[in-house]
């Protein structure tokens, strides 16, 4: 009986103890559930502890502390899901039914939990509780909703009659970048090489707009988040996200002084059209706040037109969108832009290529690794034609299945260097010549990278070299670029 917290404990079934505690707390301390601060959390646990001690209640195989925590999680938080929501190893929780819960781990493993909800109603109640912070209501009138639990946790939920009533609820709970990956982590996990990440960071740092394309789960947001973090101390950044905020770019020193110049914004839904704040409206207002970089978490509708307009004013815009390749990204953006204005394809294509010269395509492979598969530059020639150059690509060398596990071998290849046109833009935007030289040569000195930012006094540490005429260089490559077919 060492697991019991008192001799002669009144052992009960957990469900019966839960029912008793819930009734007691709701009748006696209902207001304790109104707030979410740490003090209230401790107060609720105190009430639960006092009740089970006064009643001398216990549950087999649970200590008093374990029982109190389990009851608290059940009543106030996410039941047995709480520990997974707080885990840095979990990327997604998929609830297919009240008794079918699967966990997608960050390393690609998919685990079917032995734990599950007590009933269809229990599952529905917990998901409704998780949706409450975002104001999303899951019921007969709104059986499909999207919301969030915290800044980095998205929830998409379905209830009857959209799904089988016997299932109770279905939900996808996605945790964005739970490990808060840095550059070394991305390199270690094989997402990209250090040089690739350095180049992308420098392109953004010196005003080149970038679109990151890929499917759901390909790691677009993680890469986007790291790129913003890599430049956040040097640029004024305005982020725009839909309904809930995932980015957290504000950085303070040990004295509490803010080191960054960042504004985070989110859209707002409303039944009153006058109160709706969408991505387009936030983008319109962002342009009046003098940002160096505007981040749009995802382009999926007519806001793409505003994004390319902003990029064509000289502001660096970084965004994600869903597309199957770098080349397919441009017609995808064109389709989105047409939701705003039905301009001629040729006109839009030129505007989009000018706005987003660099596209990154990312993919989750069969072995669950996430790779930057290709990086391209779309060069606009003097004739007005557009030519797509592959700067980097990931080459798959071998696919094998060993013990039911997929093994993929490959390598990153540098194919071409940026065009002379893009080189000139970088110089005009302040990139030191010594950095551009190393950018083209494919090797970065740590000392040079560390000092490519203006010093505290505002004096540039390196003097840019002019790039003109035939001074641009090309890396030796089998691929010399190809004309775009979009």
N, C-alpha and C positions, 0 to 999 in steps of 0.2 A: 504493500500500500504506500510505497514511498512517493508515488506520483500524486498522492492526494495531499491537500494542504491542511487537513485536520483529521483527527481520528473520529470515527463514527460519522463520517460525512454522508449526507443523504444523496446517494448516487442516482442520477436521473438520466434519461435520454436527452441528448443535446437539444433536440427540437423542443422538448417540453420546457427545458430551462430557458431557451431563447424566448418562447412564448410568454413565460412568466416575467422575465426581465423586461421585454418590450412593453407589456401591459403596465408594469410598475413605472417605468421611465416615462411613458407617454402620458400617464395619468398624473404623475407627480412633478416631473421636470421637463415638460414638453418644450418650454422656451430654451432649454439648453441646446436644442438642435438648430436654433435659428442662426447661429454664427459658426464660423469655421476656423477661428483662430486657435492657437496652441493652448491658450488658457481654458477655452471651452472644451477642447479635446480632453485635457487632464481632468476637468470637472466631471464630464460624462463617465470617464473611466472610474473616477472615485465613487460615483453613484452606483455603478454596476458592481464594483468591488464590495461596497457596503451591503448591497442587497444580497449577494450570494453568501457573504459571511454571516449576515443576520439570519438567513434561511438555512445556512449550513449546506449549501448545494454544491454538488460536484458532478463531473462527467468522467467516465473512465478514460484513462490514458491522457488526461490533460491536467497540468498543474494549474494552480489558481491564476497565475499570470497568463498562461496560455489561454485559459478559458475566458478571462476578462478581455484579452486582445481579440479573440475570435468573436465574442459577442459584440464588441465595439465595431469591428470591421463589418459585421453583419448588419448592424443597426444604423451606422453612420456612414460607412464607406462602401466598398464594392464587394462585400462578402469575401469569398475565397480568392477572388480576382485581385484583391488589394496588393498582395505580395508580388504579383506579376506586373502590375501597373508600375510598381516602384523599382522593378529590376532593370538594370542596365544591359542585361543580356537578352531581353525580350523586345522584339520588334513589332509584333502584331498578335492580337488575340482574336481568334475567329470563333464566334458562337453560332453553330449551325442549328442548334436546338437546346432546350434546357438541360439535356443530358449528353450533349456532344460539344465539347469545348476543346479547341486545338490552339497550341501556342507556336508561333513562328519565332524561332530564336535568331539572334543576330548573325550567327554563323551558318544559317541556312537550314538547320534541323527543324523538323515539324514534329511536335510532341502532342499526343492525345492525352489529355488529363484524366486521371482516374476520378478526380473530384468533379462534381457538377452541381447544378442548382437542385433545390429540393423538389421543385415542381415547375410547370410552365408559368404559373403566376409569380413564383419567386423570381424566376429569371427576368420576367417582364418588369417587375418592381425594381430590381437592381439596375437594369438598363435605364429605366425612367429616372432613377436617382442620379445616375452618372450624367444624364443629359441636362439635368436641372441647372447647373452653372451657366450653360449657354442659352438658357431660355427655350430650348427645343422641347416640344410636348409630343410625346408618342401616344396616340390614342386612335379611336375609330375614324375620326375625321382626318388625322394626319398619321397614317400607318407607315410612312417612310419619312425619316428625318435625318438630318446631318447636324452634328453639334460638336462640342469639345468638352473635355474634362479639365485639362490644364493647357497652357500655351502650346505644349508639344504633343498633345494627345487628341487625335481626331476620332470621332465616333460616327459611324453610319449604321442606322438601326431600322429593322423592319418588324412590324407586328401584324397579327391577323387583322383583316382578311387577306392581306397581301401574301402571307405565308400560312402554312397549316396551323390551325389553332392548337393542335397537339404539341407543336414545337415550342409554343409560348412566345419566343422572340428569336430573331437572328440579328447578329451584329458583327461589324468589323471594327475593332479598336486598334488604331494604328499609332504607334509611338515613334515620333520623328527623332532620329539621331539620338537614341537613348544614351549612347556612350560619349556623345559630344566629341566626335572624332576630330583630331587635328591632322596636320599634314603628315606626320610620321605614321599615324594610324592608317591613313588612306594609302600610303605607299606600302606599308606592311601587309595590308589586306589585298594589295594588288589592283586597286582601283586605277592607279596611274603611277608614273614615275615621278620622282622629285622634280625633274626638269620640266615635265609637262605641267605640273601644278605651279611651278615658279613662272613659267611663261604665261599661263592663264591669269595669274595674280598680277603680273606686270602689265598685261594687256588691259585689264580692268583698271589698275592703278593709273594708267596713262590714257584713260578716256575712251577705250574701245568697247563698244556694246557687244554683249555675248548672249546668245540664246542656248540654253541647255535642253536638249530634247531626249525623249525616251519614254518608255511605258511606265505604268504604275509599278512602284517597287524597284525601279532601276537605280535609285540612289541620287536622283537629280537634286532633291532638296538638300541632302547632306553636302554634296559638292558645292552647291550654291551658297549654303551657309558658311562653309569654310572660306570660300573666295571673299565673301563680304568681311569675315573676321580678319582676313589677311590684310585688308586695306582700311579697316575701320578707324584707325588712329590718324589717318592722313586725309580723309575725305568726308564731306558732309553727305550722309546717306539718308534717304527717305524710303522706307519699306512699305509696301501695300500688300495686304493679305486678305483672304476671304473669311470673314466672320471670326476667326480665332488666330491668335498670333503664335507663330512657331519660332521666329527669329528673336534672339536676345543679344543685341550687339552693343548694348551700353556697357562700358567698362570703367571701373573706378580704381583709384590707387588706394594704398593702405590708409590714407587720411580721408577717404571718402570723396576726393575730388574726381569729377568726371573727366576721363581722358578722351572720350569720343564725342562726335558731333552727329547724333543719330536721332531720327524721328521714326517711331513705329506707328503704323496706322492699320485699321481693319475696317471692313465694310460693315454695314448694318442693314438687316432685313426689317421690313415693316409692312403691315397691311395698308398703312397710309402711304401712298406714293410720294407724298411730300417729305416723308421722313426717311425714305430709302437713301442710303449712301452706298453707291456701287464703286467698282474699281475705276470706272471712267471718271467719276466725280472726284475721287481721291487723287487720281492722276492729274486732273485739271488743276486742283489746288496745289498739288506737290510742285508743279512748275513755277508757282509764285513764291516758293520758299527758298529759292536759290540752292538747290541740291547739286552736288557733283555727280552723285550716283542715285538712280532710282531703281529699286528692286520691285518687280512684280512677281509675287510668289508663283503664279501660274497664269498663262495666257490661254483662255479657253473660249473666248467670245469676242465681241466687238471692241473690247479694250485693247486688242492687238493693234488696231489702227492708231489709237492714241499713243501706244508704246513706240511704234515706229516714228510717229511724228515727233515725240519727245527726243528720241535718239537722233533724229535728223536736225535737231536744233543745237546739237553739240554736247548734250548731256549723255553720260554713259548710262545705258539701260541694261540691266541684267534680268533675265526672266527664264522661266521654264515653260515648256509646252509638250504635248504628247505627239510624237512622230516616230517613224520607224527607221529613220536614217538622217544623216546630215542633209543629204540632197532633198529628202521628202519634207524637211522642215520648212523650206521656203514656200512651196505650194500650200502647206498647212497654214502658215501665217497669212498667206494671201486669202485663203478661204475664210479665216477668222476676220480679216479686215473687211471683206465684202459684206459682213453682217452689219457694218456701219455705213459704208458707201460702196455702191456697185460700180467701181472704176474699172477701166480696161485692165486686163491681166498684165499687159506689157508695162503700163504705167505703175501699177502696184509692185510688180517684180523689181523694177528699178529702185523704187522707194525703199522696199524691204531689204534689198541687198546693200544699199547705202547705209541703212539703219543698223542692220545686224551683219557686219562683215564676217564675224566669227561664230560658228555653230559647233557645239560639242554634242556628240551623240553617246549616250550612256545606256548600258544594257545589263540585266541580270542574266547570267549564263546558267546552263543546266546544273552546274555544280554549286549554284547559289552565290557565286562570287559576282561582284558588281564591277564592271569595267568601263572605262572610257574607251569606246570602240573606235572612234574616229573624231578628229578635229579638222574642220575645213575653214578655208577663207574664200569668200566669194568676191572676186576682183571684178570691178567694172572697167572695161577696156575703153580706150579713147573712142572707139567706134560705137560705144554704148552697149556692146555685147557683155554678157556676164560669163565669167569663167571660174569654175570651182576647182580650187587647189586643195589637195589633201595635205595637211601639215603633219598629222600623226595618225597612225592606225594601230589597232591591236590585231595581230595575226594569230589565228588559231592553228596550231601545228598538229595537234592530236587530241582526239576524244576517245576515252576508254571508260569501260564500266568494270570496276573491281569490287567484288563483294556487294553488288547492288548499289555501289556508289560511283557517281560520275566523276571522272578525273579529266580535267582539261588543261592542256599544256599550250603555251603560246608566248609571244613576246611583243613588246611595243616597238614600233618602227617609226623613225623620223623620216618622212617622205620628202617634203619640200619645206622651204622657209617662207616667211611672209613676203608678200609682194612689195615692190618699191613704193607703190602707192600707200600701203599701210605703214611702211617704214617712215615715210614723210609725215603721216598723221601722228605717229608716235613722237617724232622729233618736235613737231609743232605743239604737241601737248606736254612737252617738257621732259621727255625721256632723255637722260644723259647719253651722249654718244658711246661711252664706254660700256654702258648697259646694252645698248642696241647691238654693238659689236659682239658681245658675248651671247646675246639672244640669237644672232645669226649663226654664230659658230657652234652653238649647242652646248656650251659649258659655262656655268656661272661660278664666279668666285664668291665665296661666302662674304668676304669683306666688301666687295662691290655691291652685292645685293643688300647688305646691311646699311650701306651708305647711299643708296639710290634715292632716298627720301630727303627732302630739304632739311638742313640742320635747324636747331632750335632758333638760331638767329634769323632764319629765313634765307640764308645764302645757299645756293645750290653748290653741292660739293664737287660736281663735275660739270664741265662745259660741253653741251651737246655738239656733236659734229654734224655738219650739214650733209644731208643725203640727197643727191640730185643726179640727174643724167644717168650714166651707166654705173654708178657706184654701188647699186644694190647687188646683193650676192644671192646665189641659189645653191642649195645643197645638192650634191650629186644624188640623182634619184632615177629609178626606173620609170617613175610616173612623172610626167612634166605638167600635169594638170589636165583637166578635161572640160569641154564646154558643157555648161549646164543645160539640161533638157526641160527645165521647169518653165 
